[in-house]
Amino acid sequence: MHHFQLAITNNGHDEIVKLKHQQIMESRTDQSVTPDVQALMLENLKLAKRVEVLENTLSAGKEVLTLEEAARFMGVTKSSLYKMTHEQTIPYYKPNGKMVYFEKAELLTWIRRNAIASKAQVSEEANRILKNLSVK
């Protein structure tokens, strides 16, 4: 019997139900897997990908995120995000004292707070400073 596998990545994404390429290839040579079953397996994969796209679209429009959604949005594990809330290094809300929520705009501000300038930006800033020094 062939099983479909729910792939959950380390950072908590339940983004897509994946069929391993190897499973599909094996099913093509396995006599017990009929062409109808193969077609169903491929259709299931296509539907799973469509669900992922829809979930991503829906979560893109939300302003307030759950812990799982925030972890997916930021590309970190849920445990890392829990740790950041425990250490109070990231802004979050606990309206009922239990569930943790995040405002997407605040997460973006927090992510962008320690920007690393590109070489071009550093060069432009240096030239601006030199220009100001030479004027004085």
C-alpha positions in Angstrom: 0.0 0.0 0.0 1.3 3.5 -0.9 1.0 6.3 1.6 0.8 10.0 1.0 3.2 12.0 3.2 2.4 15.3 4.9 5.7 17.2 4.8 6.2 19.5 7.8 9.4 21.4 7.5 11.6 22.3 10.5 10.3 25.9 10.6 6.7 24.8 11.1 5.4 25.1 7.6 2.6 22.8 6.8 2.7 24.4 3.3 2.2 21.4 1.1 1.3 17.8 1.0 4.1 16.2 -0.9 4.4 12.9 -2.7 8.0 11.8 -2.8 9.2 11.6 -6.3 10.5 8.2 -5.6 7.0 7.0 -4.5 5.5 8.2 -7.8 8.3 6.5 -9.8 7.8 3.3 -7.8 4.1 3.3 -8.4 4.7 3.4 -12.1 6.6 0.1 -12.0 4.5 -1.5 -9.2 1.9 -3.8 -10.7 -0.4 -3.4 -7.7 -0.9 0.3 -8.3 -3.4 0.8 -11.1 -3.3 3.7 -13.5 -6.4 5.0 -11.7 -4.6 5.0 -8.4 -1.6 6.8 -10.0 -4.0 9.4 -11.5 -5.5 9.9 -8.0 -2.1 10.3 -6.5 -1.1 13.0 -9.0 -4.5 14.7 -8.6 -4.1 14.7 -4.8 -0.7 16.4 -5.2 -2.1 19.0 -7.5 -5.0 19.8 -5.1 -2.5 20.0 -2.2 -0.5 22.6 -4.1 -3.6 24.6 -4.9 -4.6 24.5 -1.2 -1.1 25.8 -0.3 -1.5 28.7 -2.7 -4.9 29.6 -1.3 -3.7 29.4 2.3 -0.7 31.6 1.5 -3.0 34.1 -0.3 -5.4 34.2 2.7 -2.7 34.7 5.2 -1.1 37.4 3.1 -4.1 39.6 3.7 -4.2 39.2 7.5 -3.0 41.9 9.8 -2.9 39.9 13.0 -1.2 36.5 12.9 -1.3 33.5 15.2 2.0 32.0 16.4 2.0 29.4 13.6 1.2 32.0 10.9 3.9 34.4 12.3 6.5 31.6 12.3 5.6 30.8 8.7 5.6 34.5 7.7 9.0 35.0 9.3 10.5 31.7 8.2 11.4 30.5 11.7 10.3 27.6 13.8 7.5 27.9 16.2 9.8 27.0 19.0 12.2 29.8 18.0 9.2 32.2 18.0 8.1 31.0 21.4 11.6 31.6 22.8 11.6 35.1 21.4 8.3 35.8 23.1 9.5 34.3 26.4 12.6 36.4 26.2 10.5 39.4 25.2 12.7 40.2 22.2 9.8 40.4 19.8 6.5 42.4 20.1 3.5 40.2 20.6 0.0 40.2 22.2 -1.7 37.8 24.7 -5.2 39.2 24.9 -6.6 36.2 26.8 -3.5 35.4 28.7 -2.9 32.2 26.7 -2.9 32.5 22.9 -0.1 34.5 21.4 -0.7 36.9 18.5 1.5 39.1 16.3 0.8 42.2 14.3 2.3 41.8 10.8 3.4 45.4 10.5 5.2 45.2 13.9 6.9 42.0 12.7 8.1 43.7 9.6 9.4 46.7 11.6 11.2 44.3 14.0 12.7 42.3 11.1 13.9 45.5 9.4 15.3 47.2 12.6 19.0 46.1 12.1 19.4 46.6 8.4 22.9 45.9 7.0 23.8 48.5 4.4 25.0 47.3 1.0 28.5 48.3 -0.2 26.9 50.9 -2.5 25.0 52.4 0.4 28.1 52.6 2.6 30.1 54.2 -0.3 27.3 56.7 -0.9 27.2 57.6 2.8 31.0 57.9 2.9 31.0 60.2 -0.1 28.2 62.3 1.5 30.2 62.7 4.7 33.4 63.5 2.8 31.5 66.1 0.8 30.1 67.7 3.9 33.6 67.8 5.5 35.1 69.5 2.5 32.4 72.2 2.4 33.2 73.2 6.0 
